[in-house]
């Protein structure tokens, strides 16, 4: 039996939603798999609580989960732990596509899904079997010190074969935390700035309705936690989505919940009616842009007209909308940013997230910008969707950086807050106050862009 720690690195300070932590399911699921195999496992999610370093530093193996904007912290932790003689394994989207970089700091890199490869690696470390060359998606050093990248392993085909994530393994987990539930993996679309398809494939893999309902009965009925369905597209199979939501209603679950969907849910009136009946739903939709040329460039497979129609139909059913927009395409201007807030406000979108186009390793945008020599730097800490890290075309880096911040604060205006409060929409009223305050501090603390390099000191 090994003592194994999992660490999920804290969100970057520029993330205004860091006070509403949603753990990534992967680390909890992998820890559950290893715990079920008899290992002594604990999970430390830095957004939830400070890690217990005494336990971590007594571990035989430490597994670190990171994204691009936090990888510098991950590497620093890995360097310190390896000096203590602890084996360090790292995983996540960034290191999946930058494994050689990661090998300067860790012993092993798990590329892509780790459900099969990580338990095999732990077995290899513990008993010398299976042969390390057979572990799919593993990067390591051979006996002469050369870096070896094993061929990518197969995806888990039947997600029902995986255990339910045991959140009891999470250090200082509370039932009041937002509960992440994954019901599928993969995405049939291939947006140029997105990592989902490169990481999990262009085909959807679904858990059965029975499996999802079993998890909901076990977890939510006891805690009544807010739920976030972490699927990239919760309504990819609309019939299945209806069955899950109808099942929630039938067993008396009416929590506050949210999920990422595409605008095409508005084409299914029955689905909208089902959503409206289940607790307090918010649909999170990547509208991405009000600029038709940007939508084409992003390869969104949706039009501005699709977005407008979907907003109107969804709002007609009383469903809340969290709209996500990406600024910085080659045809975006300052006017695009200003008009986006007018668009979101006039159509009654309930909350927004404005992001700056970020070329993350593994995406088509990253490959394009490398080929075009458009990256300003590879200070990964700035690859956080709130900084400009490339050379824009129709807008200056300074304007893109500051106008994005100011536009989001403008959306959460005093008028927005008063309107929400007057309707007794207290959740969104309070969220507006919080967002306006945090973004205001971000603007105040932001330095001007120098040669296109924008620095955001703190977002609160």
C-alpha positions as CSV (number, residue, x, y, z in Angstrom):
1,X,0.0,0.0,0.0
2,X,1.3,3.4,-1.0
3,X,0.6,6.8,0.6
4,X,-0.6,9.0,-2.3
5,X,-1.5,12.6,-2.4
6,X,-3.3,14.5,-5.1
7,X,-2.9,18.3,-5.4
8,X,-5.1,20.4,-7.5
9,X,-3.3,23.8,-7.9
10,X,-5.1,26.9,-6.9
11,X,-6.9,29.0,-9.6
12,X,-5.0,32.1,-10.8
13,X,-5.8,35.3,-8.9
14,X,-7.2,36.8,-12.1
15,X,-10.1,34.3,-12.1
16,X,-13.0,36.3,-10.6
17,X,-14.9,33.0,-10.0
18,X,-12.2,31.5,-7.7
19,X,-14.4,32.1,-4.7
20,X,-16.9,29.7,-6.1
21,X,-14.6,26.7,-6.5
22,X,-15.7,23.8,-8.7
23,X,-13.2,20.9,-8.3
24,X,-12.1,19.2,-11.4
25,X,-13.6,15.7,-11.3
26,X,-10.4,14.0,-12.6
27,X,-8.3,14.2,-9.5
28,X,-11.1,13.0,-7.2
29,X,-12.0,10.1,-9.6
30,X,-8.4,9.0,-9.9
31,X,-7.9,9.2,-6.1
32,X,-11.1,7.0,-5.7
33,X,-9.7,4.4,-8.2
34,X,-6.4,4.2,-6.2
35,X,-8.2,4.2,-2.8
36,X,-10.4,1.3,-4.0
37,X,-7.2,-0.6,-4.8
38,X,-6.1,-0.3,-1.2
39,X,-3.9,2.8,-1.2
40,X,-4.0,5.5,1.4
41,X,-5.1,8.5,-0.6
42,X,-5.9,12.1,0.1
43,X,-6.9,14.9,-2.2
44,X,-5.9,18.5,-1.6
45,X,-7.8,21.1,-3.7
46,X,-6.2,24.5,-3.0
47,X,-9.3,26.4,-4.0
48,X,-11.1,24.7,-1.1
49,X,-8.5,24.5,1.7
50,X,-4.8,24.9,2.4
51,X,-3.1,21.5,1.9
52,X,-1.9,19.4,4.8
53,X,1.8,19.5,3.9
54,X,2.7,17.1,6.7
55,X,0.7,14.4,4.9
56,X,2.0,15.3,1.5
57,X,5.6,15.3,2.5
58,X,5.2,11.8,3.9
59,X,3.7,10.5,0.7
60,X,5.4,7.9,-1.5
61,X,3.8,9.5,-4.6
62,X,2.3,12.9,-5.2
63,X,0.1,13.5,-8.2
64,X,-0.4,17.1,-9.4
65,X,-3.2,18.4,-11.5
66,X,-2.6,21.7,-13.3
67,X,-3.7,23.9,-16.1
68,X,-1.5,26.2,-18.2
69,X,-1.9,29.4,-16.0
70,X,-1.0,27.5,-12.8
71,X,1.8,25.2,-14.1
72,X,4.5,27.5,-12.7
73,X,3.2,26.8,-9.2
74,X,2.9,23.1,-10.0
75,X,6.5,22.9,-11.1
76,X,7.7,24.7,-8.0
77,X,5.9,22.3,-5.8
78,X,7.2,19.3,-7.8
79,X,10.8,20.6,-7.6
80,X,10.5,20.9,-3.8
81,X,8.9,17.4,-3.3
82,X,11.4,15.7,-5.5
83,X,14.2,17.1,-3.4
84,X,12.6,15.2,-0.5
85,X,12.8,12.0,-2.5
86,X,9.1,11.8,-3.3
87,X,8.0,10.5,-6.7
88,X,6.0,13.2,-8.6
89,X,3.4,12.5,-11.3
90,X,1.8,15.4,-13.2
91,X,-1.3,15.5,-15.4
92,X,-3.7,17.9,-17.1
93,X,-4.1,19.6,-20.4
94,X,-0.9,21.7,-20.3
95,X,1.5,18.9,-19.5
96,X,-0.3,16.6,-21.9
97,X,0.8,18.8,-24.8
98,X,4.1,20.1,-23.2
99,X,5.4,16.8,-21.7
100,X,9.1,17.5,-22.3
101,X,8.9,20.8,-20.5
102,X,7.2,19.0,-17.6
103,X,9.8,16.4,-17.4
104,X,12.3,19.0,-16.2
105,X,10.4,19.0,-12.9
106,X,8.7,15.6,-12.5
107,X,9.3,11.9,-12.7
108,X,6.3,11.0,-14.8
109,X,3.7,12.7,-17.0
110,X,0.3,11.2,-17.6
111,X,-0.9,12.5,-21.0
112,X,-4.6,12.6,-21.6
113,X,-7.0,10.5,-19.5
114,X,-5.4,8.8,-16.5
115,X,-8.1,6.3,-15.5
116,X,-6.1,3.4,-16.9
117,X,-2.6,4.6,-17.1
118,X,-2.2,6.0,-13.5
119,X,-3.2,2.8,-11.7
120,X,-0.9,0.9,-14.0
121,X,2.0,3.3,-13.2
122,X,1.4,3.0,-9.5
123,X,1.5,-0.8,-9.9
124,X,4.8,-0.5,-11.8
125,X,6.2,1.7,-9.0
126,X,5.1,-0.7,-6.3
127,X,5.8,-4.1,-7.8
128,X,7.5,-3.6,-11.1
129,X,4.6,-4.7,-13.2
130,X,3.2,-4.0,-15.8
131,X,6.2,-3.2,-18.1
132,X,6.6,0.6,-18.2
133,X,6.7,0.5,-22.0
134,X,3.1,-0.8,-22.1
135,X,1.5,2.0,-20.1
136,X,-0.4,4.2,-22.6
137,X,0.0,8.0,-22.6
138,X,3.0,7.8,-20.2
139,X,6.1,10.0,-20.5
140,X,9.2,9.1,-18.5
141,X,13.0,8.8,-18.6
142,X,14.5,5.4,-19.5
143,X,17.5,3.9,-17.9
144,X,20.0,6.1,-19.8
145,X,18.1,9.3,-19.1
146,X,16.3,9.8,-22.4
147,X,12.7,11.1,-22.4
148,X,10.3,8.5,-23.7
149,X,6.7,9.1,-24.8
150,X,4.7,6.0,-24.9
151,X,1.9,5.8,-27.5
152,X,-1.4,7.3,-26.4
153,X,-3.6,4.8,-24.6
154,X,-7.2,4.1,-25.5
155,X,-10.0,6.2,-24.0
156,X,-12.3,4.6,-21.4
157,X,-15.1,3.3,-23.6
158,X,-17.7,2.5,-20.9
159,X,-17.8,5.3,-18.4
160,X,-20.1,3.3,-16.2
161,X,-17.2,1.0,-15.3
162,X,-15.6,3.9,-13.4
163,X,-16.4,4.3,-9.7
164,X,-18.4,7.3,-8.4
165,X,-15.9,10.0,-7.2
166,X,-15.5,9.8,-3.5
167,X,-15.4,13.4,-2.3
168,X,-14.8,12.2,1.2
169,X,-11.2,11.9,0.1
170,X,-11.0,15.6,-0.4
171,X,-9.3,17.5,2.5
172,X,-11.9,19.6,4.3
173,X,-14.7,18.9,1.8
174,X,-18.0,20.4,2.8
175,X,-21.5,19.4,1.6
176,X,-22.1,23.1,0.9
177,X,-19.4,23.1,-1.8
178,X,-20.5,23.2,-5.4
179,X,-20.7,19.5,-6.5
180,X,-19.2,18.7,-9.9
181,X,-20.9,15.8,-11.7
182,X,-19.5,14.5,-15.0
183,X,-22.0,12.6,-17.1
184,X,-20.0,12.5,-20.4
185,X,-16.6,13.1,-22.0
186,X,-15.6,14.4,-25.3
187,X,-17.1,16.9,-27.8
188,X,-18.2,16.5,-31.4
189,X,-17.1,20.1,-32.2
190,X,-13.6,21.4,-32.5
191,X,-13.5,25.1,-31.7
192,X,-10.1,26.5,-32.5
193,X,-9.4,27.8,-28.9
194,X,-10.7,24.8,-27.0
195,X,-8.9,21.9,-25.5
196,X,-11.8,19.5,-24.9
197,X,-11.6,17.7,-28.3
198,X,-7.8,17.4,-28.2
199,X,-7.9,16.0,-24.7
200,X,-11.0,13.8,-24.8
201,X,-11.7,13.1,-28.4
202,X,-14.2,14.3,-31.1
203,X,-16.9,11.7,-30.1
204,X,-19.1,11.9,-27.1
205,X,-19.0,9.1,-24.5
206,X,-21.9,9.0,-22.1
207,X,-22.6,7.5,-18.7
208,X,-25.9,5.8,-18.6
209,X,-28.9,7.6,-17.1
210,X,-29.1,5.0,-14.4
211,X,-25.5,5.7,-13.4
212,X,-26.0,9.4,-13.2
213,X,-29.2,9.1,-11.2
214,X,-27.5,6.8,-8.8
215,X,-24.9,9.5,-8.2
216,X,-27.5,12.1,-7.8
217,X,-29.5,10.0,-5.3
218,X,-26.3,9.3,-3.3
219,X,-24.9,12.8,-3.1
220,X,-27.4,15.5,-3.7
221,X,-30.4,14.1,-1.8
222,X,-28.3,14.2,1.4
223,X,-26.5,17.5,0.9
224,X,-28.7,19.6,-1.4
225,X,-25.4,21.0,-2.8
226,X,-25.5,23.2,-5.8
227,X,-24.6,21.1,-8.8
228,X,-22.4,21.9,-11.8
229,X,-22.6,19.3,-14.6
230,X,-19.1,19.6,-15.9
231,X,-19.7,18.1,-19.3
232,X,-18.6,20.2,-22.2
233,X,-22.1,19.9,-23.6
234,X,-24.6,18.6,-21.1
235,X,-27.3,18.5,-23.8
236,X,-25.3,16.7,-26.5
237,X,-27.9,13.9,-26.4
238,X,-31.1,15.8,-25.7
239,X,-33.2,12.7,-25.0
240,X,-30.8,11.5,-22.4
241,X,-30.6,15.0,-20.8
242,X,-34.4,15.1,-20.5
243,X,-34.4,11.7,-18.7
244,X,-31.8,12.9,-16.2
245,X,-33.6,16.1,-15.4
246,X,-37.0,14.4,-15.3
247,X,-35.4,11.8,-12.9
248,X,-34.2,14.6,-10.7
249,X,-37.8,16.0,-10.5
250,X,-39.3,12.6,-9.8
251,X,-37.0,11.9,-6.8
252,X,-37.6,15.4,-5.4
253,X,-34.3,17.0,-6.2
254,X,-34.7,20.7,-7.0
255,X,-31.2,22.2,-6.3
256,X,-29.6,25.2,-7.8
257,X,-27.7,23.7,-10.8
258,X,-25.9,24.8,-13.9
259,X,-24.4,23.1,-17.0
260,X,-22.7,24.0,-20.2
261,X,-24.8,23.7,-23.3
262,X,-24.9,25.0,-26.9
263,X,-27.5,27.4,-28.3
264,X,-29.2,24.5,-30.1
265,X,-31.1,23.6,-26.9
266,X,-33.5,26.3,-27.9
267,X,-34.6,24.2,-30.9
268,X,-36.2,21.7,-28.5
269,X,-39.1,23.2,-26.7
270,X,-39.7,20.1,-24.6
271,X,-36.2,20.2,-23.3
272,X,-36.6,23.9,-22.3
273,X,-39.8,23.0,-20.4
274,X,-38.0,20.2,-18.6
275,X,-35.1,22.4,-17.7
276,X,-37.5,25.1,-16.4
277,X,-39.1,22.7,-14.0
278,X,-35.9,21.5,-12.3
279,X,-34.9,23.5,-9.3
280,X,-33.0,26.8,-10.1
281,X,-31.3,26.1,-13.4
282,X,-28.6,28.3,-15.2
283,X,-27.4,27.3,-18.6
284,X,-23.9,28.3,-19.4
285,X,-23.5,29.1,-23.2
286,X,-20.4,29.9,-25.1
287,X,-21.9,32.6,-27.4
288,X,-18.2,33.7,-27.9
289,X,-18.9,36.7,-30.1
290,X,-21.4,39.1,-31.6
291,X,-19.0,39.4,-34.6
292,X,-20.1,36.9,-37.3
293,X,-16.5,36.8,-38.7
294,X,-15.1,35.9,-35.3
295,X,-17.6,33.0,-35.0
296,X,-16.4,31.7,-38.4
297,X,-12.8,32.1,-37.4
298,X,-13.4,30.2,-34.1
299,X,-15.2,27.4,-36.0
300,X,-18.1,27.6,-33.7
301,X,-20.7,26.1,-36.1
302,X,-23.2,28.7,-34.9
303,X,-24.3,32.1,-36.1
304,X,-25.2,35.3,-34.4
305,X,-28.8,34.7,-35.4
306,X,-28.6,31.3,-33.6
307,X,-27.4,33.0,-30.5
308,X,-30.1,35.7,-30.5
309,X,-32.9,33.2,-31.1
310,X,-31.6,30.9,-28.4
311,X,-31.4,33.7,-25.8
312,X,-35.0,34.8,-26.5
313,X,-36.4,31.3,-26.3
314,X,-34.5,30.3,-23.2
315,X,-35.4,33.5,-21.4
316,X,-39.1,33.0,-22.4
317,X,-39.0,29.8,-20.2
318,X,-37.6,31.7,-17.2
319,X,-34.2,30.0,-17.4
320,X,-31.1,31.9,-16.3
321,X,-28.3,32.3,-18.8
322,X,-24.6,32.7,-18.1
323,X,-23.1,34.0,-21.3
324,X,-19.4,33.5,-22.2
325,X,-17.7,35.7,-24.8
326,X,-14.2,35.6,-26.2
327,X,-12.5,38.8,-27.4
328,X,-9.5,39.1,-29.6
329,X,-10.2,37.6,-32.9
330,X,-8.5,39.2,-35.9
331,X,-11.6,41.2,-36.7
332,X,-12.5,42.3,-33.1
333,X,-12.2,46.0,-32.3
334,X,-12.9,48.2,-29.2
335,X,-16.4,48.7,-30.7
336,X,-17.0,44.9,-30.7
337,X,-16.3,44.8,-26.9
338,X,-18.6,47.8,-26.2
339,X,-21.4,46.4,-28.3
340,X,-21.2,43.0,-26.6
341,X,-22.3,44.5,-23.3
342,X,-25.1,46.3,-25.0
343,X,-26.1,42.9,-26.6
344,X,-25.9,41.0,-23.4
345,X,-27.8,43.6,-21.4
346,X,-30.5,44.2,-24.0
347,X,-31.3,40.5,-24.3
348,X,-31.4,39.9,-20.5
349,X,-28.5,37.6,-20.1
350,X,-28.2,37.1,-16.4
351,X,-24.4,36.9,-15.9
352,X,-21.4,37.1,-18.3
353,X,-17.8,36.1,-18.5
354,X,-15.6,38.0,-20.9
355,X,-12.4,36.3,-21.8
356,X,-9.4,37.2,-23.9
357,X,-8.5,34.8,-26.6
358,X,-5.8,32.6,-25.2
359,X,-3.6,30.3,-27.3
360,X,-3.3,27.3,-25.0
361,X,-0.9,24.6,-26.0
362,X,-2.8,21.8,-27.7
363,X,-5.3,24.2,-29.5
364,X,-5.4,25.1,-33.1
365,X,-5.0,28.8,-32.2
366,X,-1.7,28.0,-30.4
367,X,-0.4,26.2,-33.5
368,X,-1.5,29.0,-35.7
369,X,0.2,31.7,-33.6
370,X,3.4,29.7,-33.3
371,X,3.5,29.3,-37.1
372,X,2.8,33.0,-37.6
373,X,5.3,34.1,-34.9
374,X,2.5,36.0,-33.0
375,X,3.1,34.8,-29.4
376,X,4.5,37.6,-27.3
377,X,6.0,35.3,-24.7
378,X,5.4,31.9,-22.9
379,X,5.1,33.2,-19.4
380,X,2.4,30.6,-18.7
381,X,1.1,32.5,-15.6
382,X,-0.4,35.0,-18.0
383,X,-2.2,32.4,-20.1
384,X,-5.3,32.8,-17.9
385,X,-7.9,34.3,-20.3
386,X,-7.4,37.7,-18.7
387,X,-4.1,38.7,-20.3
388,X,-3.0,39.4,-23.8
389,X,-0.2,37.0,-24.8
390,X,-0.2,37.4,-28.6
391,X,-0.1,40.2,-31.2
392,X,-3.7,41.2,-32.0
393,X,-4.6,42.6,-35.4
394,X,-7.4,45.1,-35.2
395,X,-7.0,46.3,-31.6
396,X,-4.0,47.1,-29.5
397,X,-3.0,44.8,-26.7
398,X,-3.5,47.5,-24.2
399,X,-7.1,48.2,-25.4
400,X,-7.9,44.5,-25.5
401,X,-6.8,44.0,-22.0
402,X,-8.4,47.0,-20.3
403,X,-11.6,47.3,-22.4
404,X,-12.4,43.7,-21.6
405,X,-12.1,44.3,-17.9
406,X,-14.0,47.6,-18.1
407,X,-16.8,46.0,-20.2
408,X,-17.3,43.2,-17.7
409,X,-17.5,45.7,-14.9
410,X,-19.9,47.8,-17.0
411,X,-22.2,44.8,-17.4
412,X,-22.4,44.4,-13.6
413,X,-23.5,48.0,-13.3
414,X,-25.2,49.7,-10.4
415,X,-28.4,49.6,-12.5
416,X,-27.9,45.8,-12.9
417,X,-27.6,45.3,-9.2
418,X,-30.6,47.5,-8.4
419,X,-32.8,45.8,-11.0
420,X,-31.9,42.3,-9.6
421,X,-32.6,43.4,-6.0
422,X,-35.9,45.0,-6.9
423,X,-37.0,41.7,-8.4
424,X,-35.9,39.9,-5.3
425,X,-33.4,38.1,-7.5
426,X,-31.0,38.1,-4.6
427,X,-28.5,35.6,-5.8
428,X,-27.7,37.5,-9.0
429,X,-27.9,40.9,-7.2
430,X,-25.3,39.7,-4.7
431,X,-23.2,38.2,-7.5
432,X,-23.3,41.5,-9.3
433,X,-22.0,43.3,-6.2
434,X,-19.2,40.8,-5.8
435,X,-18.2,40.8,-9.5
436,X,-18.3,44.6,-9.7
437,X,-16.0,44.9,-6.7
438,X,-13.5,42.3,-7.8
439,X,-13.3,43.6,-11.4
440,X,-12.9,47.1,-10.1
441,X,-9.9,46.1,-8.0
442,X,-8.5,44.3,-11.0
443,X,-8.7,47.5,-13.1
444,X,-7.2,49.6,-10.4
445,X,-4.3,47.2,-9.9
446,X,-3.6,46.5,-13.5
447,X,-0.4,47.9,-15.1
448,X,-0.4,49.3,-18.6
449,X,0.7,47.0,-21.4
450,X,4.3,47.4,-22.3
451,X,5.2,46.2,-25.8
452,X,2.0,44.2,-25.8
453,X,2.7,42.5,-22.5
454,X,-0.1,43.2,-20.1
455,X,0.3,42.6,-16.4
456,X,-2.6,42.1,-14.0
457,X,-1.3,42.2,-10.4
458,X,-4.4,41.0,-8.6
459,X,-8.0,40.4,-9.1
460,X,-8.9,40.1,-5.5
